Amino acid sequence: MKTLSPLNSSNPCLLKTHFLKVPIFNPIFKFKPLPHNTHHARIAKVPSFTINSKLKSSQDINNKGKKSVSQKIVLSETSPPPLAVDKDDINGGSGNESVPVSSKKKGGVSGLAKKLSKKVLQILSNLSLAIGEMFTIAALMALGTVIEQGEAPDFYFKNYPEDHPVLGFFTWRWVLTLGFDHMFTSPVFIGMLALLGASLMACTYTTQIPLVKVSRRWAFLHSAETIRKQEFSDTLTRASIEDVGTLLMGAGYEVFLKGPCLYAFQGLAGRLAPIGVHISLLLIMVGGTLSAAGSFKGSVTVPQGLNFVVGDVLGPTGFLSTPTEAFNTEIHVNRFYMDYFESGEVSQFHTDLSLLDMDGKEVMRKTISVNDPLRYGGITIYQTDWSISALQILKDNEGPYNLAMAPLQINGDKKLFGTFLPVGDINSPDVKGISMLARDLQSIVLYDKEGKFAGVRRPNSKLPINIDGSEIVILDAIGSSGLDLKTDPGVPTVYAGFGALMLTTCISYLSHSQIWAIQDGTSVIIGGKTNRAKMEFPEEMNRLLDKVPEIVESSSSQQVDTITSG
């Protein structure tokens, strides 16, 4: 320890430090304690003052002429938290207090209900049960990715027949009876989520909250032996407990002094973090349940220039799905167009949408594309697909005519659309005509009635082509926009849950450290413990204690006042 001579250890301006000094009087004097809210003070906020008290002790009576006792009492305007100082208090008292008769005679329905609730909480908060619930939920989620979701019953009759059960027992009866065709809204899955949520809440109530309550107390220890039994302990000879408190305060501890006793703590947020983790998991599960059972989904392919009503497309996904006023919105496809790579392949497709209210007034307009959706009134509209709905042509300067385009099945993921223009007698059983094919909106390939290649024309080029005596002009290729619509009320809750989970998980790694000390004559016995960083805590304590100054005598006739509890 460092040497300091002489030392004036009275320091009334210690930040973040709570001090209480109570004078020690001779037993023949009776001292009336101050009101509760004056027993502790935060020095940084409340100015101190000195009361010079000339008190006669037994020693003063025998030795008149001695100096009067002068003590400094630091007062506070705020009341401290409840103290948990005595062993009897921690254990519920000495057992000699009188107990009301009504509290001894608990029984009947209320007593049985309390015992039952306590037993249920004990079961739900069991760690093994919670782990089993999590594994069960994970298995159900994996099964939901294997079993096709949302198909018609005939699909499951065919793929999970009773005469050839999967794994020797799994048939369509399992799928349809347990609701595995809509796994994430099935009673089994939601029931497991509810059970896991109940386990998390029970663990929080029975374990985490009591730990936080205990951690917030000023747990002064008045026994040197108890302090020496902590995970770390040491004895400083010829030291001041106020110097120890000052150093702990500088290291970021909240420090409290009461007479010869000291209590300090650090990292209380680490105790609160597990509760935050549990709440975050509950938010994620609640949000997931809302998404699965309270959403609407739908898909539509709309040709350019046409309208549709949102409510006609969206369908509920679960029993919590509730429509809103936005479902009455009408959507008009103003224009559909595509971007292309230099090779001619499609790179991006866009749809210009107008949203109209029930009076036909435009309330919003936006051009959407892949990964750039439109959001309005809780409804999200995604650009997911495209097609060609029709070709607009002139035949022999007559028209225009709209020829519907149909998708053709080809190998791979390439798209191909085709249409047919009859030539001659359309009522003939062997009608022939001109075929037109298109891969995109850039070019149209034409074939004569014999199926021979006739040429390629671009829409809007106004360049005619003669095929089998007919003059054809391609005016336009009308595209169709493939849109996905959905509402998902659980998204904000899920995002909030994951954000809180990441934050509280990081905070939970903070160590909650507690330190106790007591002044024993000229020595300070100090001990402490931590819930994490078990190896680093003793090293940190040793570094702090090495900085505690040692109180030494300045001369044989004059001694430095040693700070004690009085």
C-alpha positions as CSV (number, residue, x, y, z in Angstrom):
1,M,0.0,0.0,0.0
2,K,1.0,3.6,-0.5
3,T,2.2,5.7,2.5
4,L,0.5,8.9,3.4
5,S,1.4,11.1,6.4
6,P,-0.5,12.8,7.8
7,L,-3.9,12.0,6.3
8,N,-7.1,13.9,6.5
9,S,-9.5,11.4,5.3
10,S,-12.7,13.5,5.6
11,N,-13.8,14.2,2.1
12,P,-17.4,15.5,1.8
13,C,-17.3,15.7,-2.0
14,L,-17.1,12.2,-3.3
15,L,-19.1,11.7,-6.5
16,K,-21.3,8.6,-6.8
17,T,-20.6,7.8,-3.1
18,H,-23.2,7.5,-0.4
19,F,-21.9,8.2,3.1
20,L,-23.4,8.0,6.5
21,K,-21.4,8.7,9.6
22,V,-23.0,8.2,13.0
23,P,-21.1,9.3,16.2
24,I,-20.3,6.6,18.7
25,F,-21.4,7.6,22.2
26,N,-20.8,6.2,25.5
27,P,-23.5,3.7,26.5
28,I,-24.6,6.0,29.4
29,F,-25.9,8.4,26.7
30,K,-29.0,7.7,24.7
31,F,-28.8,8.7,21.1
32,K,-32.1,9.3,19.1
33,P,-31.4,8.3,15.5
34,L,-32.1,10.8,12.8
35,P,-35.2,10.3,10.5
36,H,-35.0,7.5,8.0
37,N,-34.3,9.9,5.0
38,T,-31.2,11.4,6.7
39,H,-29.3,8.2,7.3
40,H,-27.6,8.2,3.9
41,A,-26.5,10.9,1.6
42,R,-25.0,11.3,-1.9
43,I,-22.2,13.8,-1.3
44,A,-22.2,15.2,-4.9
45,K,-25.7,16.5,-4.5
46,V,-26.2,17.6,-0.9
47,P,-23.8,20.0,0.8
48,S,-22.5,18.9,4.2
49,F,-22.2,20.8,7.4
50,T,-20.4,20.3,10.7
51,I,-22.1,20.0,14.1
52,N,-19.8,20.5,17.0
53,S,-21.2,18.5,19.9
54,K,-19.7,18.8,23.4
55,L,-20.8,15.5,24.9
56,K,-19.7,14.3,28.2
57,S,-18.7,10.6,28.3
58,S,-17.6,8.7,31.3
59,Q,-14.1,9.4,30.4
60,D,-14.8,13.1,30.2
61,I,-16.3,13.0,33.7
62,N,-13.1,11.5,35.1
63,N,-10.8,13.5,33.0
64,K,-12.1,17.1,32.8
65,G,-10.5,19.5,30.5
66,K,-10.4,17.1,27.5
67,K,-11.4,18.4,24.1
68,S,-15.0,18.0,23.0
69,V,-15.9,15.5,20.3
70,S,-16.4,17.0,16.8
71,Q,-18.1,14.9,14.2
72,K,-19.3,15.6,10.7
73,I,-22.8,14.3,9.8
74,V,-23.7,14.2,6.1
75,L,-27.5,14.5,5.5
76,S,-29.6,13.6,2.5
77,E,-32.9,14.8,1.1
78,T,-33.8,11.4,-0.3
79,S,-34.6,8.2,1.4
80,P,-32.3,5.2,0.7
81,P,-33.4,1.8,-0.6
82,P,-34.3,-0.8,2.0
83,L,-31.4,-2.3,3.9
84,A,-30.6,-6.0,4.1
85,V,-28.0,-5.9,6.8
86,D,-28.6,-8.4,9.5
87,K,-28.6,-12.1,9.1
88,D,-31.9,-12.2,11.1
89,D,-33.4,-9.7,8.6
90,I,-32.3,-11.8,5.6
91,N,-33.6,-15.0,7.1
92,G,-36.9,-13.4,7.9
93,G,-36.2,-12.2,11.5
94,S,-35.4,-13.9,14.7
95,G,-38.8,-15.6,14.9
96,N,-39.9,-13.9,18.1
97,E,-42.3,-11.5,16.4
98,S,-46.0,-12.1,17.0
99,V,-47.8,-13.5,13.9
100,P,-51.4,-12.7,13.3
101,V,-53.7,-15.6,13.9
102,S,-55.2,-15.2,10.4
103,S,-51.8,-15.8,8.8
104,K,-51.3,-19.0,10.6
105,K,-54.6,-20.5,9.6
106,K,-54.4,-20.5,5.8
107,G,-56.3,-23.1,4.1
108,G,-59.4,-23.9,2.1
109,V,-59.7,-23.0,-1.5
110,S,-57.3,-20.0,-1.4
111,G,-54.6,-22.0,0.3
112,L,-55.0,-24.9,-2.2
113,A,-54.9,-22.5,-5.1
114,K,-51.7,-20.9,-3.8
115,K,-50.0,-24.3,-3.4
116,L,-51.2,-25.4,-6.8
117,S,-49.9,-22.2,-8.5
118,K,-46.6,-22.5,-6.7
119,K,-46.3,-26.1,-8.0
120,V,-47.2,-25.1,-11.5
121,L,-44.7,-22.3,-11.5
122,Q,-42.0,-24.7,-10.2
123,I,-42.7,-27.1,-13.0
124,L,-42.9,-24.5,-15.8
125,S,-39.6,-22.8,-14.7
126,N,-37.7,-26.1,-14.9
127,L,-34.8,-25.7,-17.3
128,S,-35.0,-29.2,-18.7
129,L,-38.7,-28.6,-19.7
130,A,-37.8,-25.3,-21.4
131,I,-35.0,-27.0,-23.4
132,G,-37.3,-29.8,-24.4
133,E,-39.9,-27.3,-25.6
134,M,-37.4,-25.5,-27.7
135,F,-36.2,-28.7,-29.4
136,T,-39.8,-29.7,-30.1
137,I,-40.5,-26.3,-31.7
138,A,-37.4,-26.6,-33.8
139,A,-38.4,-30.1,-34.9
140,L,-41.9,-28.9,-35.9
141,M,-40.4,-26.0,-37.9
142,A,-38.1,-28.5,-39.7
143,L,-41.1,-30.7,-40.4
144,G,-43.0,-27.7,-41.8
145,T,-40.2,-27.2,-44.4
146,V,-40.4,-30.8,-45.5
147,I,-44.2,-31.1,-45.8
148,E,-45.7,-29.0,-48.5
149,Q,-47.8,-26.3,-47.0
150,G,-51.2,-25.0,-48.1
151,E,-51.9,-27.7,-50.7
152,A,-55.3,-29.2,-51.4
153,P,-56.3,-32.5,-49.6
154,D,-55.9,-34.5,-52.8
155,F,-52.2,-33.6,-52.9
156,Y,-51.7,-35.2,-49.5
157,F,-53.8,-38.2,-50.4
158,K,-51.5,-38.8,-53.3
159,N,-48.1,-38.1,-51.7
160,Y,-48.8,-39.6,-48.2
161,P,-51.0,-42.7,-49.0
162,E,-52.1,-45.2,-46.4
163,D,-50.9,-48.2,-48.4
164,H,-47.3,-46.7,-48.6
165,P,-46.8,-44.7,-45.4
166,V,-43.7,-42.5,-45.0
167,L,-41.3,-44.0,-42.4
168,G,-43.8,-46.8,-42.0
169,F,-46.4,-44.9,-40.2
170,F,-46.8,-41.3,-41.5
171,T,-49.8,-40.8,-43.8
172,W,-52.1,-38.1,-44.9
173,R,-54.2,-38.6,-41.7
174,W,-51.3,-37.3,-39.6
175,V,-50.9,-34.3,-41.9
176,L,-54.6,-33.2,-42.0
177,T,-55.6,-34.2,-38.5
178,L,-52.7,-32.4,-36.8
179,G,-52.8,-29.5,-39.2
180,F,-49.3,-30.1,-40.6
181,D,-50.5,-28.8,-44.0
182,H,-50.5,-25.3,-42.3
183,M,-47.8,-26.1,-39.7
184,F,-47.2,-22.5,-38.4
185,T,-50.8,-21.9,-37.6
186,S,-51.6,-25.4,-36.4
187,P,-52.8,-25.9,-32.8
188,V,-49.8,-28.1,-32.0
189,F,-47.2,-25.4,-33.1
190,I,-49.0,-22.5,-31.4
191,G,-49.6,-24.6,-28.3
192,M,-45.9,-25.3,-28.0
193,L,-45.1,-21.6,-28.5
194,A,-47.6,-20.8,-25.7
195,L,-46.0,-23.4,-23.4
196,L,-42.5,-22.0,-24.0
197,G,-43.8,-18.5,-23.4
198,A,-45.3,-19.7,-20.1
199,S,-42.0,-21.3,-19.1
200,L,-40.1,-18.1,-19.8
201,M,-42.5,-16.0,-17.8
202,A,-42.4,-18.5,-14.9
203,C,-38.6,-18.5,-14.9
204,T,-38.6,-14.7,-14.9
205,Y,-41.0,-14.5,-12.0
206,T,-39.5,-17.2,-9.8
207,T,-35.8,-16.7,-10.5
208,Q,-34.7,-13.6,-12.3
209,I,-36.9,-11.0,-10.5
210,P,-35.9,-12.2,-7.0
211,L,-32.2,-12.1,-8.0
212,V,-32.6,-8.5,-9.1
213,K,-34.4,-7.5,-5.9
214,V,-31.6,-9.0,-3.8
215,S,-29.0,-7.3,-6.0
216,R,-30.5,-3.9,-5.4
217,R,-30.3,-4.1,-1.7
218,W,-27.7,-2.4,0.5
219,A,-26.4,-5.7,1.9
220,F,-24.0,-4.5,4.6
221,L,-22.1,-7.2,6.4
222,H,-21.2,-6.6,10.0
223,S,-19.1,-9.7,10.6
224,A,-15.4,-9.9,9.6
225,E,-15.7,-13.7,9.4
226,T,-18.5,-13.4,6.9
227,I,-16.5,-11.1,4.7
228,R,-13.5,-13.4,4.8
229,K,-15.7,-16.2,3.4
230,Q,-16.3,-14.4,0.1
231,E,-14.7,-15.5,-3.1
232,F,-12.0,-12.9,-2.7
233,S,-10.9,-11.5,0.7
234,D,-8.0,-9.5,2.0
235,T,-7.0,-7.5,5.1
236,L,-5.4,-4.0,4.9
237,T,-3.5,-3.0,8.0
238,R,-3.5,0.6,9.0
239,A,-6.0,1.7,6.3
240,S,-9.1,3.8,6.2
241,I,-12.4,2.4,4.9
242,E,-13.2,5.8,3.4
243,D,-10.0,5.6,1.2
244,V,-11.2,2.2,0.1
245,G,-14.6,3.7,-0.8
246,T,-13.0,6.5,-2.8
247,L,-10.9,4.2,-4.9
248,L,-13.9,1.9,-5.6
249,M,-15.9,4.9,-6.6
250,G,-13.1,5.9,-9.0
251,A,-13.3,2.4,-10.5
252,G,-17.0,2.8,-11.3
253,Y,-18.6,1.3,-8.3
254,E,-21.6,2.6,-6.4
255,V,-20.3,2.9,-2.8
256,F,-22.3,3.0,0.4
257,L,-20.9,3.6,3.9
258,K,-22.7,3.1,7.2
259,G,-20.6,3.4,10.3
260,P,-17.6,1.1,10.0
261,C,-19.3,-0.9,7.1
262,L,-19.0,-0.5,3.4
263,Y,-20.9,-2.0,0.5
264,A,-20.2,-1.4,-3.2
265,F,-21.6,-2.9,-6.4
266,Q,-21.0,-2.6,-10.1
267,G,-22.7,-3.9,-13.2
268,L,-26.3,-4.2,-12.0
269,A,-27.4,-4.1,-15.6
270,G,-25.9,-7.6,-16.0
271,R,-28.5,-8.8,-13.5
272,L,-31.4,-7.1,-15.4
273,A,-30.3,-8.4,-18.8
274,P,-31.6,-12.0,-18.4
275,I,-35.1,-10.5,-17.9
276,G,-34.6,-8.5,-21.0
277,V,-33.6,-11.7,-22.9
278,H,-36.8,-13.5,-21.8
279,I,-38.9,-10.5,-22.8
280,S,-37.2,-10.4,-26.2
281,L,-37.9,-14.0,-26.8
282,L,-41.6,-13.5,-25.9
283,L,-41.8,-10.6,-28.3
284,I,-40.4,-12.7,-31.1
285,M,-42.8,-15.5,-30.4
286,V,-45.8,-13.2,-30.2
287,G,-44.8,-11.5,-33.4
288,G,-44.3,-14.8,-35.1
289,T,-47.8,-15.9,-34.0
290,L,-49.3,-12.7,-35.3
291,S,-47.6,-13.1,-38.6
292,A,-48.7,-16.7,-39.0
293,A,-52.3,-16.4,-37.7
294,G,-53.1,-12.8,-38.4
295,S,-51.9,-12.1,-41.9
296,F,-53.5,-11.8,-45.3
297,K,-51.8,-13.0,-48.5
298,G,-52.6,-13.0,-52.2
299,S,-51.2,-13.0,-55.7
300,V,-52.5,-11.4,-59.0
301,T,-51.3,-10.9,-62.5
302,V,-52.7,-7.7,-64.0
303,P,-52.4,-6.5,-67.6
304,Q,-51.3,-3.0,-68.2
305,G,-54.2,-0.6,-68.0
306,L,-56.5,-2.6,-65.8
307,N,-57.6,-2.3,-62.2
308,F,-58.2,-4.6,-59.2
309,V,-59.4,-4.2,-55.6
310,V,-57.1,-5.2,-52.8
311,G,-59.8,-7.0,-50.8
312,D,-60.6,-9.2,-53.8
313,V,-57.0,-10.5,-53.9
314,L,-56.1,-10.9,-50.2
315,G,-57.1,-14.0,-48.3
316,P,-56.7,-14.7,-44.5
317,T,-54.0,-17.0,-43.3
318,G,-55.4,-17.7,-39.8
319,F,-58.0,-17.1,-37.2
320,L,-56.5,-13.7,-36.1
321,S,-56.7,-12.2,-39.6
322,T,-58.8,-9.0,-39.6
323,P,-59.4,-6.8,-42.7
324,T,-58.9,-3.1,-42.5
325,E,-60.2,0.0,-44.4
326,A,-57.2,-0.3,-46.8
327,F,-58.8,-3.4,-48.3
328,N,-61.2,-1.2,-50.2
329,T,-58.4,0.4,-52.1
330,E,-58.4,0.0,-55.9
331,I,-55.1,-0.3,-57.7
332,H,-54.6,0.7,-61.3
333,V,-51.6,-0.5,-63.3
334,N,-50.6,2.5,-65.3
335,R,-47.6,0.9,-67.1
336,F,-45.4,-2.1,-67.1
337,Y,-42.0,-2.1,-68.6
338,M,-38.6,-4.0,-68.4
339,D,-34.9,-3.3,-68.4
340,Y,-32.5,-5.5,-70.3
341,F,-28.9,-6.5,-70.3
342,E,-26.7,-5.9,-73.4
343,S,-27.2,-9.6,-74.2
344,G,-30.9,-9.1,-74.4
345,E,-31.8,-10.8,-71.2
346,V,-34.3,-9.2,-68.7
347,S,-32.5,-7.5,-65.9
348,Q,-35.4,-5.8,-64.1
349,F,-39.1,-5.1,-64.5
350,H,-41.1,-2.2,-63.2
351,T,-44.8,-1.4,-62.6
352,D,-46.2,2.1,-62.3
353,L,-49.2,1.8,-59.8
354,S,-51.8,4.2,-58.7
355,L,-53.9,3.7,-55.5
356,L,-57.4,5.0,-55.7
357,D,-59.9,5.4,-52.8
358,M,-63.6,4.5,-53.0
359,D,-64.3,7.8,-54.7
360,G,-61.8,7.2,-57.4
361,K,-59.3,9.7,-56.1
362,E,-55.6,8.9,-56.3
363,V,-54.2,8.7,-52.8
364,M,-50.7,7.3,-53.8
365,R,-48.6,6.6,-56.8
366,K,-45.3,4.7,-57.1
367,T,-43.3,2.7,-59.6
368,I,-42.3,-0.6,-57.9
369,S,-39.7,-3.2,-58.9
370,V,-38.1,-6.3,-57.5
371,N,-36.8,-5.5,-53.9
372,D,-38.6,-2.1,-54.0
373,P,-42.2,-2.7,-52.8
374,L,-45.1,-0.3,-52.2
375,R,-46.4,0.0,-48.6
376,Y,-49.8,1.5,-47.8
377,G,-52.1,1.1,-44.9
378,G,-50.3,-2.0,-43.6
379,I,-50.4,-3.6,-47.0
380,T,-47.2,-4.4,-48.9
381,I,-47.2,-4.9,-52.7
382,Y,-44.2,-6.7,-54.2
383,Q,-43.1,-7.0,-57.8
384,T,-42.6,-10.7,-58.2
385,D,-43.3,-11.8,-61.8
386,W,-44.3,-10.7,-65.3
387,S,-45.9,-12.1,-68.5
388,I,-47.2,-10.9,-71.9
389,S,-50.9,-10.7,-72.0
390,A,-51.7,-9.6,-75.6
391,L,-50.3,-8.4,-78.9
392,Q,-51.9,-5.4,-80.5
393,I,-51.7,-5.6,-84.3
394,L,-53.1,-4.2,-87.6
395,K,-54.1,-6.6,-90.3
396,D,-54.4,-5.1,-93.8
397,N,-54.7,-1.7,-92.2
398,E,-57.7,-2.8,-90.2
399,G,-57.9,-2.9,-86.5
400,P,-56.2,-2.6,-84.1
401,Y,-56.8,-6.2,-82.9
402,N,-55.7,-7.6,-79.5
403,L,-54.5,-11.2,-79.7
404,A,-54.2,-12.9,-76.3
405,M,-50.8,-14.4,-75.6
406,A,-50.5,-17.7,-73.8
407,P,-47.5,-19.1,-71.9
408,L,-45.9,-22.1,-73.6
409,Q,-44.2,-24.9,-71.7
410,I,-40.5,-25.2,-72.4
411,N,-37.5,-26.7,-70.7
412,G,-35.7,-24.7,-68.1
413,D,-36.7,-21.4,-66.6
414,K,-37.0,-19.5,-69.9
415,K,-40.3,-17.9,-70.7
416,L,-42.1,-18.1,-74.0
417,F,-45.4,-16.8,-75.1
418,G,-47.4,-17.4,-78.2
419,T,-50.6,-16.4,-80.1
420,F,-52.3,-17.4,-83.4
421,L,-53.9,-15.2,-86.2
422,P,-56.3,-17.3,-88.3
423,V,-56.1,-17.0,-92.1
424,G,-58.9,-18.0,-94.4
425,D,-62.1,-19.7,-93.1
426,I,-62.1,-19.6,-89.3
427,N,-64.9,-22.2,-89.2
428,S,-62.9,-24.8,-91.1
429,P,-61.9,-27.9,-89.0
430,D,-58.4,-27.5,-90.4
431,V,-57.9,-23.8,-89.9
432,K,-54.5,-22.4,-90.5
433,G,-52.9,-19.1,-89.7
434,I,-49.9,-17.0,-88.7
435,S,-48.1,-17.9,-85.5
436,M,-46.4,-15.3,-83.3
437,L,-43.9,-16.0,-80.5
438,A,-42.2,-13.7,-78.0
439,R,-39.7,-14.2,-75.2
440,D,-40.0,-10.7,-73.9
441,L,-41.4,-7.3,-74.9
442,Q,-38.5,-6.5,-77.2
443,S,-39.2,-8.5,-80.3
444,I,-41.9,-10.8,-81.9
445,V,-41.0,-13.7,-84.2
446,L,-43.6,-14.6,-86.9
447,Y,-44.2,-17.8,-88.8
448,D,-46.5,-18.4,-91.8
449,K,-49.3,-20.9,-91.9
450,E,-46.9,-23.7,-92.9
451,G,-44.9,-23.0,-89.8
452,K,-41.9,-21.5,-91.7
453,F,-40.0,-18.5,-90.3
454,A,-41.3,-15.3,-91.8
455,G,-39.5,-12.6,-89.9
456,V,-39.0,-10.6,-86.7
457,R,-40.6,-7.3,-85.8
458,R,-40.2,-5.0,-82.8
459,P,-43.4,-3.6,-81.2
460,N,-44.0,0.1,-82.0
461,S,-41.7,-0.1,-85.0
462,K,-44.7,0.3,-87.4
463,L,-42.8,-1.8,-89.9
464,P,-45.2,-4.1,-91.8
465,I,-44.6,-7.7,-92.8
466,N,-46.4,-9.6,-95.6
467,I,-47.3,-13.2,-94.7
468,D,-49.5,-15.4,-96.8
469,G,-51.0,-12.4,-98.6
470,S,-51.7,-10.5,-95.3
471,E,-49.9,-7.3,-94.2
472,I,-49.2,-7.4,-90.5
473,V,-48.1,-4.5,-88.3
474,I,-47.1,-5.1,-84.6
475,L,-48.3,-2.1,-82.7
476,D,-47.6,-3.1,-79.1
477,A,-46.8,-5.9,-76.8
478,I,-49.0,-5.5,-73.7
479,G,-47.2,-6.8,-70.6
480,S,-48.8,-8.1,-67.4
481,S,-47.4,-7.4,-63.9
482,G,-47.2,-10.2,-61.4
483,L,-47.8,-8.8,-57.9
484,D,-47.8,-10.4,-54.4
485,L,-49.8,-8.6,-51.7
486,K,-49.7,-9.3,-48.0
487,T,-50.3,-7.8,-44.6
488,D,-48.1,-8.9,-41.7
489,P,-49.0,-7.3,-38.3
490,G,-46.2,-9.3,-36.5
491,V,-43.3,-7.7,-38.4
492,P,-42.8,-4.7,-36.0
493,T,-43.0,-6.9,-33.0
494,V,-40.5,-9.5,-34.4
495,Y,-38.0,-6.7,-35.3
496,A,-38.3,-5.2,-31.9
497,G,-37.8,-8.6,-30.3
498,F,-34.7,-9.3,-32.3
499,G,-33.2,-5.9,-31.6
500,A,-33.9,-6.2,-27.9
501,L,-32.5,-9.7,-27.9
502,M,-29.2,-8.6,-29.4
503,L,-28.9,-5.7,-27.0
504,T,-29.8,-7.6,-23.8
505,T,-27.6,-10.6,-24.8
506,C,-24.6,-8.2,-25.0
507,I,-25.5,-6.6,-21.7
508,S,-25.9,-10.0,-20.0
509,Y,-22.1,-10.5,-20.4
510,L,-21.5,-7.6,-18.0
511,S,-20.2,-8.8,-14.6
512,H,-22.2,-7.9,-11.5
513,S,-19.6,-7.5,-8.7
514,Q,-20.2,-6.9,-5.0
515,I,-17.7,-5.8,-2.4
516,W,-18.0,-5.6,1.4
517,A,-15.6,-4.1,3.9
518,I,-15.5,-3.4,7.6
519,Q,-13.2,-1.2,9.7
520,D,-11.7,-3.2,12.5
521,G,-9.5,-0.8,14.5
522,T,-6.8,0.3,12.2
523,S,-7.4,-2.5,9.8
524,V,-9.9,-2.9,6.9
525,I,-11.2,-6.4,6.1
526,I,-12.5,-6.5,2.6
527,G,-14.1,-9.2,0.5
528,G,-16.1,-9.5,-2.7
529,K,-17.6,-11.8,-5.3
530,T,-18.8,-11.6,-9.0
531,N,-21.1,-13.7,-11.1
532,R,-18.8,-13.5,-14.2
533,A,-15.1,-12.9,-14.9
534,K,-14.1,-15.1,-12.0
535,M,-10.4,-15.0,-12.9
536,E,-10.2,-11.3,-13.6
537,F,-12.0,-10.2,-10.5
538,P,-9.2,-11.0,-8.0
539,E,-6.6,-9.3,-10.2
540,E,-8.8,-6.2,-10.4
541,M,-9.2,-6.1,-6.6
542,N,-5.5,-6.5,-6.0
543,R,-4.7,-3.6,-8.3
544,L,-7.3,-1.4,-6.5
545,L,-6.1,-2.4,-3.0
546,D,-2.5,-1.7,-3.9
547,K,-3.5,2.0,-4.3
548,V,-5.0,2.3,-0.8
549,P,-2.8,4.7,1.2
550,E,-1.4,3.5,4.5
551,I,-1.9,5.6,7.6
552,V,1.3,6.0,9.6
553,E,2.3,8.0,12.7
554,S,3.8,11.4,12.1
555,S,5.5,11.6,15.6
556,S,5.5,9.9,18.9
557,S,3.3,12.6,20.5
558,Q,0.9,13.2,17.6
559,Q,-1.0,10.5,15.7
560,V,-3.1,10.7,12.6
561,D,-6.9,10.3,13.2
562,T,-7.9,6.9,12.0
563,I,-11.4,6.9,10.4
564,T,-13.7,4.5,12.1
565,S,-17.5,4.3,12.4
566,G,-17.7,7.2,14.8
